[in-house]
């Protein structure tokens, strides 16, 4: 069916991680090509995370320039921390701002990168934000974390 063929793609991606990345992207309004790219990029996120775990190398994203950076430490209030649902909420929220948001060295607009933190409830996270909407992004992140992502 041509209609189905126009709307469906088969991704060369890990099943669970690819599905999560694709679902978060699609829910965020990303087009079909972007959803496919997110799914296929999911494998790279976890492969590099696994490689770092074996080599004791820290996961890092380039830190924003200090002059235009806001920083804050937040504590996860929900019992289970940054599991799939809160990570998806946070990634979707941060993707909506014109800002670079880094949480404990990973891109906060990526659900998969957030999940690689393995951040349990009660853990403190260091947040660094830069860009034109840095204050708004930081305020939204703090509100989401302090609200326990709707779980408390």
N, CA, C and O atoms as a DFTB+ gen file, in Angstrom:
608 C
 N C O
     1  1       0.850      -1.181       0.000
     2  2       0.000       0.000       0.000
     3  2       0.895       1.244       0.000
     4  3       1.749       1.395       0.874
     5  1       0.701       2.124      -0.970
     6  2       1.529       3.324      -1.101
     7  2       1.382       4.273       0.080
     8  3       2.352       4.917       0.480
     9  1       0.179       4.367       0.642
    10  2      -0.047       5.252       1.788
    11  2       0.786       4.804       2.986
    12  3       1.420       5.629       3.644
    13  1       0.788       3.525       3.266
    14  2       1.574       2.986       4.380
    15  2       3.063       3.157       4.094
    16  3       3.819       3.555       4.980
    17  1       3.485       2.866       2.892
    18  2       4.898       2.990       2.530
    19  2       5.407       4.419       2.692
    20  3       6.583       4.626       2.993
    21  1       4.543       5.395       2.496
    22  2       4.939       6.798       2.650
    23  2       5.115       7.190       4.115
    24  3       5.799       8.166       4.419
    25  1       4.500       6.432       5.022
    26  2       4.521       6.798       6.440
    27  2       5.344       5.871       7.326
    28  3       5.497       6.154       8.514
    29  1       5.873       4.784       6.797
    30  2       6.551       3.782       7.614
    31  2       7.995       3.620       7.153
    32  3       8.281       3.591       5.956
    33  1       8.889       3.515       8.116
    34  2      10.296       3.248       7.830
    35  2      10.762       2.129       8.754
    36  3      10.274       1.997       9.877
    37  1      11.697       1.335       8.282
    38  2      12.342       0.311       9.092
    39  2      13.693       0.884       9.510
    40  3      14.514       1.242       8.665
    41  1      13.914       0.965      10.813
    42  2      15.147       1.557      11.331
    43  2      16.159       0.477      11.669
    44  3      15.808      -0.566      12.219
    45  1      17.400       0.730      11.341
    46  2      18.504      -0.131      11.745
    47  2      18.937       0.361      13.121
    48  3      19.864       1.159      13.256
    49  1      18.230      -0.146      14.151
    50  2      18.416       0.378      15.501
    51  2      18.131      -0.705      16.528
    52  3      17.411      -1.661      16.238
    53  1      18.695      -0.563      17.738
    54  2      18.332      -1.487      18.808
    55  2      16.841      -1.350      19.099
    56  3      16.302      -0.243      19.091
    57  1      16.185      -2.462      19.351
    58  2      14.728      -2.467      19.443
    59  2      14.192      -1.519      20.519
    60  3      13.440      -0.599      20.200
    61  1      14.559      -1.724      21.764
    62  2      13.978      -0.934      22.856
    63  2      14.461       0.508      22.810
    64  3      13.649       1.433      22.823
    65  1      15.771       0.708      22.758
    66  2      16.311       2.065      22.766
    67  2      15.854       2.845      21.539
    68  3      15.523       4.027      21.640
    69  1      15.834       2.188      20.381
    70  2      15.366       2.841      19.158
    71  2      13.910       3.221      19.238
    72  3      13.519       4.305      18.804
    73  1      13.095       2.322      19.799
    74  2      11.664       2.611      19.942
    75  2      11.428       3.779      20.885
    76  3      10.584       4.634      20.617
    77  1      12.170       3.823      21.993
    78  2      12.022       4.931      22.948
    79  2      12.424       6.244      22.288
    80  3      11.693       7.230      22.373
    81  1      13.574       6.262      21.635
    82  2      14.043       7.490      20.984
    83  2      13.072       7.946      19.904
    84  3      12.786       9.138      19.790
    85  1      12.562       7.008      19.110
    86  2      11.611       7.356      18.049
    87  2      10.316       7.894      18.629
    88  3       9.780       8.884      18.132
    89  1       9.807       7.254      19.675
    90  2       8.544       7.694      20.281
    91  2       8.662       9.089      20.871
    92  3       7.766       9.915      20.694
    93  1       9.756       9.360      21.568
    94  2       9.953      10.690      22.156
    95  2      10.065      11.738      21.054
    96  3       9.491      12.822      21.168
    97  1      10.796      11.426      19.996
    98  2      10.943      12.373      18.883
    99  2       9.612      12.640      18.200
   100  3       9.262      13.792      17.941
   101  1       8.870      11.577      17.907
   102  2       7.574      11.735      17.236
   103  2       6.611      12.526      18.100
   104  3       5.883      13.385      17.602
   105  1       6.605      12.237      19.398
   106  2       5.715      12.961      20.307
   107  2       6.088      14.438      20.386
   108  3       5.237      15.290      20.644
   109  1       7.361      14.731      20.164
   110  2       7.825      16.115      20.188
   111  2       7.605      16.856      18.880
   112  3       7.996      18.016      18.753
   113  1       6.976      16.194      17.899
   114  2       6.655      16.868      16.646
   115  2       7.720      16.774      15.573
   116  3       7.633      17.465      14.558
   117  1       8.724      15.933      15.776
   118  2       9.791      15.782      14.790
   119  2       9.235      15.071      13.555
   120  3       8.372      14.201      13.675
   121  1       9.730      15.440      12.364
   122  2       9.253      14.809      11.126
   123  2       9.778      13.377      11.005
   124  3      10.614      12.948      11.799
   125  1       9.284      12.645      10.011
   126  2       9.612      11.233       9.839
   127  2      11.119      10.996       9.725
   128  3      11.644      10.056      10.322
   129  1      11.810      11.835       8.969
   130  2      13.262      11.672       8.820
   131  2      13.967      11.853      10.160
   132  3      14.918      11.134      10.463
   133  1      13.506      12.809      10.962
   134  2      14.091      13.039      12.282
   135  2      13.824      11.898      13.245
   136  3      14.685      11.536      14.048
   137  1      12.620      11.329      13.163
   138  2      12.272      10.182      14.009
   139  2      13.165       8.995      13.656
   140  3      13.673       8.308      14.541
   141  1      13.350       8.761      12.365
   142  2      14.220       7.675      11.912
   143  2      15.655       7.900      12.396
   144  3      16.306       6.966      12.866
   145  1      16.142       9.123      12.282
   146  2      17.502       9.442      12.730
   147  2      17.646       9.238      14.238
   148  3      18.674       8.740      14.698
   149  1      16.632       9.614      15.006
   150  2      16.678       9.426      16.459
   151  2      16.749       7.945      16.807
   152  3      17.527       7.540      17.670
   153  1      15.935       7.144      16.135
   154  2      15.944       5.698      16.392
   155  2      17.308       5.104      16.060
   156  3      17.870       4.344      16.849
   157  1      17.832       5.451      14.899
   158  2      19.112       4.885      14.475
   159  2      20.278       5.409      15.304
   160  3      21.288       4.722      15.452
   161  1      20.151       6.606      15.840
   162  2      21.195       7.153      16.702
   163  2      21.185       6.563      18.098
   164  3      22.158       6.709      18.838
   165  1      20.104       5.901      18.467
   166  2      19.979       5.337      19.811
   167  2      21.056       4.298      20.082
   168  3      21.582       4.228      21.193
   169  1      21.384       3.508      19.100
   170  2      22.410       2.493      19.288
   171  2      23.757       3.104      19.601
   172  3      24.498       2.578      20.432
   173  1      24.083       4.193      18.955
   174  2      25.364       4.857      19.192
   175  2      25.445       5.403      20.604
   176  3      26.503       5.349      21.231
   177  1      24.334       5.930      21.115
   178  2      24.321       6.468      22.477
   179  2      24.673       5.387      23.478
   180  3      25.526       5.595      24.341
   181  1      24.023       4.226      23.375
   182  2      24.281       3.167      24.333
   183  2      25.602       2.465      24.072
   184  3      26.241       2.005      25.018
   185  1      26.031       2.367      22.826
   186  2      27.324       1.748      22.535
   187  2      28.445       2.574      23.140
   188  3      29.369       2.020      23.736
   189  1      28.377       3.898      22.995
   190  2      29.425       4.742      23.565
   191  2      29.356       4.734      25.080
   192  3      30.389       4.817      25.745
   193  1      28.151       4.635      25.641
   194  2      27.997       4.546      27.089
   195  2      28.621       3.259      27.615
   196  3      29.302       3.275      28.641
   197  1      28.396       2.151      26.924
   198  2      28.961       0.870      27.342
   199  2      30.483       0.892      27.233
   200  3      31.177       0.358      28.099
   201  1      31.000       1.502      26.182
   202  2      32.446       1.595      26.013
   203  2      33.064       2.417      27.133
   204  3      34.119       2.067      27.661
   205  1      32.400       3.518      27.495
   206  2      32.902       4.350      28.591
   207  2      32.880       3.570      29.895
   208  3      33.815       3.668      30.690
   209  1      31.822       2.796      30.124
   210  2      31.708       2.025      31.363
   211  2      32.868       1.045      31.481
   212  3      33.374       0.816      32.579
   213  1      33.294       0.467      30.362
   214  2      34.397      -0.476      30.384
   215  2      35.752       0.189      30.519
   216  3      36.719      -0.459      30.918
   217  1      35.839       1.465      30.196
   218  2      37.137       2.137      30.213
   219  2      37.270       3.171      31.317
   220  3      38.309       3.824      31.416
   221  1      36.255       3.339      32.145
   222  2      36.229       4.346      33.212
   223  2      36.319       5.767      32.683
   224  3      36.674       6.681      33.428
   225  1      36.005       5.970      31.407
   226  2      35.989       7.303      30.803
   227  2      34.646       7.951      31.091
   228  3      33.608       7.308      30.932
   229  1      34.642       9.199      31.509
   230  2      33.394       9.892      31.832
   231  2      32.647      10.305      30.575
   232  3      33.248      10.655      29.560
   233  1      31.320      10.255      30.665
   234  2      30.474      10.750      29.580
   235  2      30.402      12.259      29.705
   236  3      30.049      12.778      30.764
   237  1      30.735      12.970      28.634
   238  2      30.686      14.419      28.733
   239  2      30.158      15.050      27.462
   240  3      30.308      14.524      26.359
   241  1      29.541      16.188      27.660
   242  2      29.119      17.059      26.576
   243  2      29.911      18.330      26.791
   244  3      30.169      18.715      27.931
   245  1      30.301      18.985      25.717
   246  2      31.075      20.208      25.864
   247  2      30.340      21.193      26.756
   248  3      29.177      21.514      26.511
   249  1      31.013      21.670      27.783
   250  2      30.400      22.602      28.726
   251  2      30.179      23.951      28.057
   252  3      31.017      24.406      27.278
   253  1      29.052      24.590      28.358
   254  2      28.804      25.920      27.821
   255  2      29.861      26.910      28.319
   256  3      30.476      26.697      29.364
   257  1      30.063      27.978      27.573
   258  2      31.007      29.016      27.978
   259  2      30.575      29.624      29.305
   260  3      29.396      29.916      29.504
   261  1      31.522      29.813      30.206
   262  2      31.217      30.276      31.557
   263  2      30.519      31.636      31.581
   264  3      29.663      31.866      32.436
   265  1      30.863      32.535      30.671
   266  2      30.298      33.882      30.700
   267  2      28.792      33.899      30.486
   268  3      28.101      34.769      31.015
   269  1      28.282      32.952      29.719
   270  2      26.852      32.987      29.426
   271  2      26.147      31.774      30.035
   272  3      25.074      31.375      29.581
   273  1      26.752      31.203      31.049
   274  2      26.253      29.969      31.639
   275  2      25.547      30.203      32.971
   276  3      25.968      31.026      33.784
   277  1      24.467      29.459      33.170
   278  2      23.831      29.375      34.479
   279  2      24.083      27.966      34.988
   280  3      24.113      27.020      34.200
   281  1      24.263      27.813      36.281
   282  2      24.495      26.489      36.846
   283  2      23.705      26.346      38.135
   284  3      23.481      27.312      38.865
   285  1      23.290      25.110      38.394
   286  2      22.531      24.835      39.613
   287  2      22.622      23.342      39.900
   288  3      22.739      22.526      38.986
   289  1      22.568      23.004      41.163
   290  2      22.486      21.609      41.574
   291  2      21.053      21.343      41.993
   292  3      20.469      22.104      42.765
   293  1      20.486      20.250      41.477
   294  2      19.117      19.859      41.821
   295  2      19.154      18.435      42.357
   296  3      20.062      17.665      42.044
   297  1      18.159      18.094      43.165
   298  2      18.062      16.753      43.736
   299  2      16.805      16.075      43.217
   300  3      15.710      16.633      43.291
   301  1      16.973      14.864      42.690
   302  2      15.822      14.108      42.184
   303  2      14.911      13.740      43.352
   304  3      15.348      13.099      44.308
   305  1      13.656      14.143      43.274
   306  2      12.714      13.930      44.366
   307  2      11.860      12.684      44.188
   308  3      11.350      12.132      45.163
   309  1      11.705      12.241      42.950
   310  2      10.905      11.031      42.742
   311  2      11.753       9.808      43.094
   312  3      12.961       9.790      42.856
   313  1      11.120       8.802      43.654
   314  2      11.811       7.633      44.197
   315  2      12.681       6.917      43.166
   316  3      13.794       6.498      43.485
   317  1      12.193       6.774      41.946
   318  2      12.919       5.997      40.941
   319  2      13.885       6.823      40.095
   320  3      14.598       6.265      39.262
   321  1      13.921       8.135      40.290
   322  2      14.880       8.968      39.576
   323  2      14.580       9.113      38.094
   324  3      13.421       9.153      37.684
   325  1      15.644       9.191      37.292
   326  2      15.502       9.434      35.849
   327  2      15.332       8.135      35.077
   328  3      16.168       7.791      34.241
   329  1      14.254       7.413      35.355
   330  2      13.928       6.246      34.541
   331  2      13.289       6.749      33.250
   332  3      13.281       7.955      33.008
   333  1      12.760       5.871      32.429
   334  2      12.331       6.227      31.071
   335  2      11.327       7.374      31.020
   336  3      11.511       8.307      30.237
   337  1      10.273       7.332      31.832
   338  2       9.237       8.363      31.727
   339  2       9.757       9.746      32.123
   340  3       9.577      10.687      31.350
   341  1      10.396       9.919      33.295
   342  2      10.926      11.246      33.624
   343  2      12.007      11.717      32.654
   344  3      12.082      12.905      32.343
   345  1      12.841      10.800      32.176
   346  2      13.867      11.190      31.204
   347  2      13.216      11.702      29.926
   348  3      13.685      12.673      29.332
   349  1      12.139      11.052      29.505
   350  2      11.420      11.496      28.302
   351  2      10.766      12.852      28.528
   352  3      10.794      13.713      27.648
   353  1      10.180      13.041      29.702
   354  2       9.563      14.332      30.028
   355  2      10.615      15.433      29.983
   356  3      10.404      16.478      29.367
   357  1      11.747      15.194      30.637
   358  2      12.796      16.206      30.704
   359  2      13.392      16.488      29.327
   360  3      13.606      17.648      28.975
   361  1      13.661      15.452      28.553
   362  2      14.239      15.643      27.216
   363  2      13.298      16.439      26.322
   364  3      13.727      17.352      25.617
   365  1      12.027      16.097      26.352
   366  2      11.036      16.805      25.533
   367  2      10.957      18.272      25.970
   368  3      10.894      19.173      25.134
   369  1      10.961      18.498      27.269
   370  2      10.884      19.854      27.809
   371  2      12.107      20.678      27.385
   372  3      11.961      21.811      26.924
   373  1      13.293      20.120      27.536
   374  2      14.519      20.853      27.223
   375  2      14.682      21.087      25.724
   376  3      15.260      22.096      25.320
   377  1      14.185      20.180      24.902
   378  2      14.279      20.343      23.448
   379  2      13.473      21.537      22.960
   380  3      13.695      22.019      21.849
   381  1      12.548      22.015      23.766
   382  2      11.708      23.140      23.383
   383  2      12.332      24.504      23.619
   384  3      11.718      25.525      23.309
   385  1      13.537      24.538      24.162
   386  2      14.186      25.819      24.453
   387  2      15.377      26.053      23.533
   388  3      16.033      25.110      23.092
   389  1      15.642      27.320      23.253
   390  2      16.835      27.705      22.513
   391  2      17.957      27.844      23.537
   392  3      18.379      28.945      23.890
   393  1      18.425      26.685      23.999
   394  2      19.450      26.644      25.038
   395  2      20.166      25.303      24.968
   396  3      19.606      24.304      24.517
   397  1      21.407      25.301      25.422
   398  2      22.162      24.059      25.582
   399  2      22.072      23.707      27.057
   400  3      22.541      24.457      27.912
   401  1      21.466      22.561      27.351
   402  2      21.270      22.134      28.734
   403  2      22.054      20.844      28.949
   404  3      21.835      19.847      28.261
   405  1      22.961      20.880      29.905
   406  2      23.814      19.738      30.208
   407  2      23.564      19.328      31.655
   408  3      23.673      20.147      32.568
   409  1      23.228      18.055      31.857
   410  2      22.981      17.514      33.193
   411  2      24.038      16.447      33.462
   412  3      24.107      15.442      32.755
   413  1      24.848      16.666      34.474
   414  2      25.934      15.732      34.807
   415  2      26.709      15.291      33.567
   416  3      27.057      14.119      33.428
   417  1      26.975      16.236      32.673
   418  2      27.810      15.974      31.512
   419  2      27.118      15.401      30.294
   420  3      27.781      15.115      29.296
   421  1      25.787      15.221      30.341
   422  2      25.085      14.696      29.167
   423  2      24.043      15.688      28.670
   424  3      23.563      16.536      29.422
   425  1      23.707      15.569      27.409
   426  2      22.725      16.433      26.760
   427  2      21.330      16.171      27.331
   428  3      20.798      15.070      27.186
   429  1      20.743      17.167      27.973
   430  2      19.434      16.997      28.608
   431  2      18.296      16.920      27.607
   432  3      17.169      16.612      27.995
   433  1      18.547      17.189      26.336
   434  2      17.499      17.061      25.321
   435  2      17.466      15.655      24.731
   436  3      16.700      15.392      23.804
   437  1      18.285      14.753      25.257
   438  2      18.337      13.369      24.775
   439  2      17.884      12.411      25.869
   440  3      18.565      12.251      26.882
   441  1      16.739      11.776      25.663
   442  2      16.225      10.827      26.654
   443  2      17.221       9.701      26.891
   444  3      17.404       9.268      28.029
   445  1      17.854       9.230      25.853
   446  2      18.782       8.117      26.018
   447  2      20.031       8.519      26.784
   448  3      20.526       7.753      27.611
   449  1      20.541       9.709      26.519
   450  2      21.711      10.167      27.271
   451  2      21.360      10.368      28.735
   452  3      22.155      10.032      29.612
   453  1      20.181      10.910      29.013
   454  2      19.759      11.072      30.406
   455  2      19.668       9.723      31.109
   456  3      20.070       9.593      32.265
   457  1      19.144       8.726      30.416
   458  2      19.000       7.409      31.030
   459  2      20.348       6.744      31.300
   460  3      20.448       5.903      32.194
   461  1      21.390       7.107      30.541
   462  2      22.711       6.520      30.795
   463  2      23.280       6.970      32.135
   464  3      24.217       6.354      32.644
   465  1      22.729       8.030      32.712
   466  2      23.207       8.491      34.016
   467  2      22.879       7.498      35.124
   468  3      23.587       7.437      36.130
   469  1      21.815       6.720      34.949
   470  2      21.403       5.794      36.004
   471  2      21.092       6.525      37.295
   472  3      21.379       6.022      38.381
   473  1      20.508       7.704      37.186
   474  2      20.285       8.571      38.342
   475  2      19.055       8.141      39.134
   476  3      17.928       8.256      38.652
   477  1      19.276       7.650      40.342
   478  2      18.196       7.203      41.223
   479  2      17.655       8.374      42.039
   480  3      18.270       9.438      42.108
   481  1      16.509       8.160      42.646
   482  2      15.921       9.181      43.506
   483  2      16.890       9.579      44.609
   484  3      17.601       8.736      45.156
   485  1      16.914      10.868      44.931
   486  2      17.807      11.387      45.952
   487  2      19.154      11.843      45.420
   488  3      19.903      12.511      46.133
   489  1      19.474      11.498      44.195
   490  2      20.766      11.884      43.622
   491  2      20.772      13.361      43.264
   492  3      19.783      13.900      42.766
   493  1      21.886      13.998      43.524
   494  2      22.080      15.390      43.119
   495  2      22.644      15.412      41.705
   496  3      23.523      14.624      41.357
   497  1      22.122      16.327      40.901
   498  2      22.567      16.496      39.523
   499  2      23.057      17.921      39.330
   500  3      22.432      18.865      39.813
   501  1      24.162      18.079      38.632
   502  2      24.676      19.408      38.310
   503  2      24.169      19.780      36.923
   504  3      24.396      19.063      35.949
   505  1      23.483      20.907      36.853
   506  2      22.879      21.386      35.611
   507  2      23.622      22.636      35.164
   508  3      23.845      23.548      35.960
   509  1      24.002      22.681      33.897
   510  2      24.641      23.860      33.307
   511  2      23.863      24.212      32.045
   512  3      23.586      23.356      31.206
   513  1      23.518      25.490      31.932
   514  2      22.673      25.934      30.820
   515  2      23.266      27.189      30.193
   516  3      23.696      28.102      30.897
   517  1      23.286      27.226      28.855
   518  2      23.696      28.430      28.136
   519  2      22.755      28.630      26.964
   520  3      21.980      27.742      26.610
   521  1      22.836      29.807      26.371
   522  2      22.003      30.107      25.210
   523  2      20.974      31.176      25.517
   524  3      20.810      31.574      26.670
   525  1      20.280      31.642      24.486
   526  2      19.329      32.743      24.646
   527  2      18.216      32.478      25.660
   528  3      17.768      33.407      26.331
   529  1      17.769      31.248      25.782
   530  2      16.682      30.942      26.717
   531  2      17.182      30.168      27.937
   532  3      16.459      29.342      28.495
   533  1      18.415      30.439      28.342
   534  2      19.003      29.693      29.455
   535  2      18.219      29.828      30.756
   536  3      18.022      28.835      31.456
   537  1      17.774      31.021      31.089
   538  2      17.039      31.208      32.348
   539  2      15.713      30.460      32.326
   540  3      15.332      29.831      33.314
   541  1      15.013      30.529      31.203
   542  2      13.722      29.847      31.083
   543  2      13.894      28.334      31.124
   544  3      13.108      27.632      31.760
   545  1      14.924      27.833      30.445
   546  2      15.178      26.390      30.431
   547  2      15.531      25.890      31.826
   548  3      15.043      24.846      32.260
   549  1      16.380      26.640      32.527
   550  2      16.759      26.235      33.879
   551  2      15.553      26.247      34.805
   552  3      15.376      25.322      35.597
   553  1      14.727      27.273      34.719
   554  2      13.526      27.342      35.563
   555  2      12.588      26.172      35.285
   556  3      12.025      25.597      36.217
   557  1      12.416      25.816      34.024
   558  2      11.540      24.695      33.665
   559  2      12.108      23.375      34.173
   560  3      11.364      22.525      34.662
   561  1      13.421      23.199      34.061
   562  2      14.052      21.980      34.549
   563  2      13.893      21.863      36.058
   564  3      13.522      20.805      36.566
   565  1      14.169      22.940      36.772
   566  2      14.042      22.929      38.232
   567  2      12.610      22.607      38.640
   568  3      12.389      21.815      39.556
   569  1      11.646      23.212      37.973
   570  2      10.238      22.946      38.289
   571  2       9.887      21.470      38.068
   572  3       9.198      20.866      38.890
   573  1      10.357      20.898      36.970
   574  2      10.071      19.486      36.682
   575  2      10.708      18.570      37.722
   576  3      10.068      17.639      38.210
   577  1      11.967      18.835      38.060
   578  2      12.669      17.997      39.034
   579  2      12.045      18.150      40.420
   580  3      11.783      17.156      41.097
   581  1      11.808      19.388      40.842
   582  2      11.230      19.606      42.172
   583  2       9.814      19.065      42.277
   584  3       9.366      18.715      43.369
   585  1       9.104      18.992      41.159
   586  2       7.771      18.402      41.142
   587  2       7.806      16.887      41.027
   588  3       6.759      16.243      40.962
   589  1       9.003      16.316      41.003
   590  2       9.142      14.866      40.925
   591  2       8.603      14.279      39.638
   592  3       8.238      13.104      39.597
   593  1       8.549      15.086      38.579
   594  2       8.040      14.643      37.272
   595  2       6.620      14.097      37.385
   596  3       6.216      13.214      36.628
   597  1       5.869      14.642      38.351
   598  2       4.488      14.202      38.550
   599  2       4.363      12.893      39.309
   600  3       3.270      12.333      39.395
   601  1       5.462      12.396      39.860
   602  2       5.449      11.111      40.563
   603  2       5.402      11.244      42.080
   604  3       5.276      10.239      42.780
   605  1       5.500      12.460      42.600
   606  2       5.455      12.630      44.068
   607  2       4.245      13.438      44.472
   608  3       4.035      13.685      45.660
